[in-house]
């Protein structure tokens, strides 16, 4: 289901890649485990994906672009449930043993086979429109903070607040459909620091002393996440003299922003002179990551992203899927930042943190 062009290894991963890189952060099983028997970790993650089926089914039922959506949504729920039950009985069925990437891929495959291309399209469009109307206000609030360190921290809090908007989390999908989410209230209500992984003070210090010539950001969700979280931060990087590449999914997955959607969003936010609220955005590039899942395996990215990343000196992986559940321990040949909110109890438990805790993991490579 990936994009038509061949996928390649991300060029900034520490080599040799096969011995230094594993995409999935949480080990579901160990070599000593019985290959025919699901481990307790595998079972708890299979259950987590199973618990999200009702919210996916509901979205699929209301997809007006699909004929007899209700019948097909019911089929999706049945088929994906059967696959998950199969994996519990025999972890090696369906291309297993299961991990976060396989469980996401199987869900997407079932949806696409039944004709569902983008079941979150309507909610993404609504949230993008809402966030676009707030963008200028959020940027002005940031710009009004004179002290650079405080402004940076406010921008980072904005990324976390935006990242709450995640319909892949069953609990958050429910909260969202019940009473929506306020971006500015979310900024105020983040769990207090220190976060479960908290390198913000180190990053602040580096920010004041160095500027990166090229930053590549693997972005996450539509709506507040990309528009009120990542774009104000990217704008600040542009002001620092960095070139910024935003790498977004090729195909729709949950409420993640796609490459095409991001092009539209940025063109709506720019003025006639191509500026983002007064800042020249000619150094802001949008790239197709080649990915089609809410998680990412960096041994499979588009040639476009590979080419653009060659001379980057900071890689940012944003969101729980790309920066925590996959790639938290990924090592790069340049500076890296993993930033995201913990939205599954299983992830909180693994990290020894709280639900809705924040991860801000900065690694500097000595030049």
C-alpha positions in Angstrom: 0.0 0.0 0.0 3.0 2.4 0.0 3.6 5.0 -2.6 4.5 4.0 -6.1 8.2 4.9 -6.0 10.7 2.7 -4.3 11.3 3.3 -0.6 14.8 3.7 0.7 16.7 3.9 4.0 16.7 7.2 5.8 20.3 8.5 5.1 20.9 10.0 8.6 20.4 6.8 10.6 23.5 5.6 12.4 25.2 2.8 10.4 25.4 -0.1 10.2 21.6 0.2 10.2 20.8 -3.5 10.7 22.6 -3.6 14.1 21.9 0.0 15.2 18.2 0.5 14.3 15.0 -1.1 15.3 11.8 0.8 14.4 9.6 -0.3 17.3 10.5 1.0 20.7 8.6 -1.5 22.9 9.8 -5.1 22.6 6.7 -7.2 22.4 8.7 -10.4 22.7 12.3 -11.7 23.2 14.2 -14.4 21.4 13.6 -16.8 24.3 9.8 -16.5 24.0 7.9 -19.4 22.5 7.2 -18.3 18.9 3.8 -20.1 18.9 2.5 -18.5 22.0 1.5 -14.8 22.4 3.4 -13.0 25.1 1.6 -10.9 27.7 2.9 -7.7 26.0 1.6 -8.9 22.6 -1.8 -9.6 24.2 -2.1 -6.3 25.9 -1.3 -4.4 22.7 -3.6 -6.6 20.6 -6.3 -5.6 23.1 -5.5 -2.0 22.8 -6.0 -2.1 19.0 -9.2 -4.2 19.6 -10.5 -1.5 21.9 -10.1 1.1 19.2 -12.3 -0.8 16.7 -15.7 0.8 17.8 -14.4 4.3 17.2 -12.9 3.3 13.7 -16.2 1.6 12.8 -18.2 4.7 13.7 -16.0 6.9 11.5 -16.2 4.4 8.7 -20.1 4.2 8.9 -20.3 7.9 8.4 -18.0 8.0 5.4 -20.3 9.5 2.7 -17.8 8.7 -0.1 -18.3 5.0 0.3 -21.4 3.2 -0.9 -23.2 1.0 1.8 -20.6 2.3 4.3 -22.5 0.9 7.3 -22.4 -2.7 5.9 -18.7 -2.3 5.0 -17.9 -0.8 8.4 -19.4 -3.8 10.1 -17.3 -6.1 7.9 -14.2 -4.1 8.8 -15.0 -4.5 12.5 -15.5 -8.3 12.1 -12.5 -8.9 9.9 -10.0 -6.9 12.0 -11.3 -8.5 15.2 -10.8 -11.9 13.7 -7.2 -11.0 12.6 -6.4 -9.8 16.2 -7.9 -13.0 17.7 -5.8 -15.1 15.2 -2.7 -13.3 16.4 -3.5 -14.1 20.0 -3.9 -17.8 19.1 -0.8 -17.9 16.8 1.5 -14.8 16.9 3.1 -15.9 13.6 -0.2 -15.7 11.6 -0.8 -12.7 9.4 2.9 -12.0 8.9 3.6 -11.8 12.7 4.8 -11.9 15.3 2.9 -8.6 15.9 4.4 -5.3 16.7 3.0 -1.7 16.5 3.8 -1.4 12.8 2.1 -4.7 11.8 -1.0 -4.0 13.9 -1.4 -0.6 12.2 -0.7 -2.0 8.8 -3.3 -4.8 9.1 -5.9 -2.3 10.2 -5.2 0.0 7.2 -5.2 -3.0 4.8 -8.6 -4.1 6.0 -10.1 -0.6 5.7 -8.6 -0.1 2.2 -9.7 -3.5 0.9 -13.3 -2.6 1.9 -13.0 0.7 -0.1 -12.3 3.1 2.8 -9.6 5.5 1.7 -9.8 8.2 4.4 -12.5 7.7 7.1 -11.2 10.7 9.1 -11.4 13.2 6.1 -14.5 15.1 7.4 -13.1 15.6 10.9 -9.7 16.5 9.5 -11.2 19.2 7.3 -13.3 20.6 10.1 -10.3 20.7 12.5 -8.0 22.2 9.9 -10.5 25.0 9.2 -10.8 25.7 13.0 -7.0 25.7 13.5 -6.4 27.9 10.5 -8.7 30.6 12.0 -6.7 30.5 15.2 -3.2 30.4 13.7 -2.5 34.2 13.6 -3.7 34.6 17.2 -1.5 31.8 18.5 1.6 33.2 16.6 1.0 36.7 18.0 0.8 35.2 21.6 4.1 33.6 21.0 5.7 36.6 19.4 4.6 38.7 22.4 7.0 36.7 24.7 10.3 38.7 24.6 12.6 36.3 26.4 13.8 33.7 23.9 13.9 30.7 26.4 10.4 31.4 27.5 9.1 31.8 24.0 10.7 28.5 23.0 9.1 26.7 26.0 5.8 28.2 25.0 6.2 26.9 21.4 7.1 23.4 22.7 4.0 23.4 25.0 2.0 24.3 21.9 3.4 21.2 20.1 2.3 19.0 23.1 -1.1 20.7 23.3 -1.7 20.2 19.6 -0.6 16.6 19.8 -3.5 15.8 22.2 -5.7 15.9 19.1 -5.3 12.2 18.3 -8.2 10.0 17.1 -6.0 6.9 17.2 -6.4 6.9 21.0 -9.7 5.4 22.0 -10.0 7.5 25.1 -9.2 10.7 23.3 -11.5 9.9 20.4 -14.3 9.7 22.9 -13.4 12.9 24.7 -13.1 14.6 21.3 -16.5 13.5 19.9 -18.1 14.4 23.2 -16.9 18.0 23.8 -14.0 18.8 21.4 -10.7 20.2 22.6 -9.5 23.7 23.3 -6.0 24.3 22.2 -5.2 27.2 24.6 -6.7 25.3 27.5 -4.7 22.2 26.6 -1.5 24.4 26.7 -2.3 25.4 30.3 -3.2 21.9 31.4 -0.2 19.8 30.4 1.2 17.6 33.2 3.8 19.6 35.2 7.5 19.2 34.5 9.8 17.4 34.8 8.2 15.2 32.1 8.9 11.5 31.8 11.8 12.3 29.4 12.7 16.0 29.7 15.7 17.5 27.9 14.0 20.8 27.3 16.5 22.8 29.4 19.4 21.3 27.5 17.7 22.1 24.2 17.0 25.7 25.3 20.6 26.2 26.0 21.6 24.8 22.6 18.9 26.9 20.9 20.5 30.1 22.3 24.0 29.1 21.1 23.6 27.3 17.8 21.3 27.4 14.8 20.7 24.4 12.6 21.1 25.0 8.9 18.5 22.4 7.9 15.8 20.8 10.0 13.6 17.9 8.9 10.4 17.3 10.9 8.3 14.1 10.5 4.9 15.5 11.4 1.8 13.9 12.9 -1.8 14.9 13.1 -4.1 17.3 11.2 -5.7 20.3 12.9 -4.2 21.9 16.0 -1.2 19.5 16.0 0.3 20.6 12.7 -1.3 24.2 12.4 -1.0 25.5 16.0 1.8 23.3 17.3 4.4 22.5 14.5 3.9 25.5 12.2 4.5 28.2 14.8 7.7 26.2 15.9 8.8 25.9 12.2 8.2 29.6 11.7 10.5 30.3 14.7 13.2 28.0 13.2 12.9 30.0 9.9 13.5 33.2 11.8 16.6 31.5 13.3 17.9 31.1 9.7 17.1 27.3 9.3 15.7 25.7 6.3 12.7 23.5 7.4 11.4 20.4 5.7 8.1 19.1 6.9 7.7 15.4 6.0 4.1 14.2 5.9 2.4 10.9 5.1 1.8 9.9 1.5 -1.5 8.2 2.2 -4.2 8.9 4.8 -4.0 7.1 8.1 -6.2 8.0 11.1 -6.2 11.8 11.4 -2.6 12.2 10.4 -2.0 15.0 8.0 -1.1 14.0 4.4 1.4 15.6 2.1 -1.3 16.9 -0.2 -3.3 18.3 2.8 -0.2 20.0 4.2 0.5 21.8 0.9 -3.1 23.2 1.0 -2.8 24.2 4.6 0.4 26.1 4.2 -0.8 27.9 1.1 -3.9 29.1 3.0 -1.7 30.4 5.9 0.8 32.3 3.7 0.0 35.9 2.6 0.5 37.2 -1.0 4.2 37.7 -0.4 4.6 34.1 0.7 5.1 35.0 4.4 3.8 33.3 7.5 2.6 36.2 9.7 5.4 38.4 8.6 8.1 35.7 8.3 9.6 34.8 4.9 8.5 31.2 4.3 10.6 30.5 1.1 12.8 28.2 3.2 9.9 26.1 4.2 9.6 22.9 2.2 6.9 20.2 2.3 7.9 16.6 1.4 6.2 13.3 0.9 7.6 10.9 3.5 6.4 7.8 1.5 4.7 6.5 4.7 1.1 5.4 5.0 0.8 4.6 8.8 0.6 6.5 12.1 4.0 4.9 13.0 7.1 5.0 10.8 10.0 2.6 9.9 12.9 4.8 8.9 14.3 2.1 6.7 11.4 2.7 4.4 11.1 6.4 3.4 10.6 8.1 0.0 13.5 9.0 -2.2 12.4 12.6 -1.9 12.8 12.7 1.9 16.1 10.8 1.6 17.5 13.4 -0.8 16.3 16.4 1.2 17.6 14.9 4.5 21.1 14.3 3.3 22.5 17.6 4.6 20.1 18.1 7.5 21.7 18.7 10.9 18.6 18.2 13.1 15.9 15.5 12.7 12.6 15.9 14.6 10.2 13.0 15.0 6.9 14.4 16.4 3.9 12.5 17.9 3.5 9.3 19.9 3.5 7.1 16.8 6.6 8.4 15.1 8.6 9.7 18.1 7.7 7.4 21.0 6.1 4.0 19.9 8.6 4.0 17.0 12.1 5.6 16.9 12.4 6.7 20.5 15.8 5.0 20.7 16.7 5.6 17.0 20.3 7.0 16.7 21.2 9.5 14.0 24.4 11.0 12.6 23.1 14.4 13.4 21.2 16.1 16.3 17.8 14.7 16.9 14.6 15.5 18.9 11.8 13.1 19.7 8.7 15.0 20.9 5.3 13.6 21.7 2.6 13.0 24.3 2.0 9.6 25.9 -1.6 8.7 25.1 -1.7 4.9 25.8 -1.5 3.5 29.3 0.8 0.8 28.0 3.3 3.4 26.8 3.1 5.2 30.1 3.8 2.0 31.9 6.8 1.1 29.7 8.3 4.6 30.2 7.5 4.7 33.9 5.5 7.9 33.4 1.9 9.1 33.7 -0.8 9.0 31.1 -0.6 12.3 29.0 3.0 12.7 30.2 5.3 14.4 27.7 8.5 13.1 26.0 11.1 15.7 24.9 14.2 13.7 24.1 17.1 15.7 22.6 20.4 14.0 21.5 23.3 16.1 20.3 26.0 14.7 18.1 29.4 16.1 18.9 30.8 17.5 15.7 
